[in-house]
Amino acid sequence: MSAVPVLLDFRSDTRTAPDAAMRAALAGAEVGDDAYGDDPCVLRLEEAGARLLGKEAALFLPSSTMTNLVAVLAAAPHPGTRLLTGAHTHVARFEDAGMRRFARVEMVPLAQGDDGAPGPDALVAAVREGARDGRPQVLSLENTCMLHTGNALDLAALDRLAGLAREHGAGHVHLDGARLANAAVALGLPVEKLAAPADSVTFCLAKGLGAPVGSLLGADASFVDRARELRLQLGGTMHQSGVLAAAALEGLARLDRLADDHALAAALARALASVPGAEVAEPPHRTNIVTVRLPGVDAAELRHRLAEREVLVLPLDHGWVRFVVHREHRDAAVPVVARALAGAAGG
Ligand SMILES: *Cc1c(COP(=O)(O)O)cnc(C)c1O
């Protein structure tokens, strides 16, 4: 597997390695000790993060998984709080055990529609059910929808869902915006607009933005103070983390360049759609993700057939596989991947 060129590794945009400019920023970073609150690069990153997300304050954490956990712990201090989220979100699929174990929430999975958002009727029914028992409730939305089609949920959808949840009794709306930068670029909106409907937001620095490590939590100042204490308790407080923050600042400076990844993903989607027998999902607002299936072939088998042709993807539920495009991919990969898919389809 080690011989597979990066050109054809479409498993995730977490696979972006720090490039020369990022390594230079990292090498030159002035550092302090963030446990003492005097690391200048971390302070700059948290200020930039708060501005970007349109929140009073932001906190730098080691991963988006920890950011989501800290947000839920800060929002839901009582065991038995109901955490409502789409059944095919990162939180429901990969963070469920940690959420139940450490935040002691009850997970309430919601069916997601074609756009990746929880259906409004299912959401209202679930919130009402919890409200009847007087249970505290947190809604976690995800944008973009990474196990779905990578669709960017637009502002109207986010506003409506957050509004319905609050109206029927949810006390807190969290947004897992690990790829919110992709959503903002795809929709042509500032990130802060898309974060506005949520009380707290997770923003990943290590996906398409290409930082080696890290995530931001944005929220109001008192929430971020609580989150800072929880981060310490979880062992997520770091010391000379300015080296990581410097790389992350470099990544933030190029946020607009995600448009290049989106253009390449669109080209890939067109090429794959022309492969006989292949079906390509058409989300309303495509970002850097392309999902594909061969009817009658399950996702694990399709992943295997593509891997035999040196194209790496991740299988999703219901027969789809996911390609994630990032800045290390080149146009030249498109016809190579289309040929591999044709081969996998038996063509
Ligand atoms: C990647 C991702 C995460 C987890 O990020 P890590 O930094 O790998 O922990 C959480 N939520 C979503 C939507 C993601 O895409």
The ligand as an ORCA input file, in Angstrom:
! r2SCAN-3c Opt
* xyz 0 1
  C     -12.776     14.982     10.524
  C     -14.023     15.277     11.235
  C     -14.079     15.207     12.625
  C     -12.926     14.706     13.479
  O     -11.758     15.402     13.297
  P     -10.400     14.899     13.986
  O      -9.568     16.125     14.009
  O      -9.888     13.826     13.077
  O     -10.730     14.385     15.329
  C     -15.269     15.536     13.239
  N     -16.338     15.929     12.528
  C     -16.327     15.999     11.190
  C     -17.549     16.458     10.460
  C     -15.159     15.679     10.501
  O     -15.154     15.758      9.164
*
